[in-house]
């Protein structure tokens, strides 16, 4: 599960996988700080571009990126206070349920840690 915030709409989206998030969130918008990302535990992720965005004279094109850990960025718990909306999804009906999920994940022992 990946959480993503559209910064212009102040809306939190929930995607089943990183691949789904990358398909939905266009590289051109991601590069312009239009999206923020977190993993299922609310740890920050950042885009790492494999193929750069293209800006031509008459066209633009989104590059390809992957999401990588970004421990220097704010966690989802911190950022939730700045968001206004939760996009419809099958996992959470409001921000309280997102916070409850993050608290539960934080209490779960991590294997290999």
Beta strands, then each sheet from edge to edge (+ up, - down):
strand 1: 2-6
strand 2: 11-15
strand 3: 35-38
strand 4: 44-51
strand 5: 54-55
strand 6: 60-61
strand 7: 64-69
strand 8: 85-86
sheet 1: 7+ 4- 3+ 1- 2+ 8+
sheet 2: 5+ 6-
end
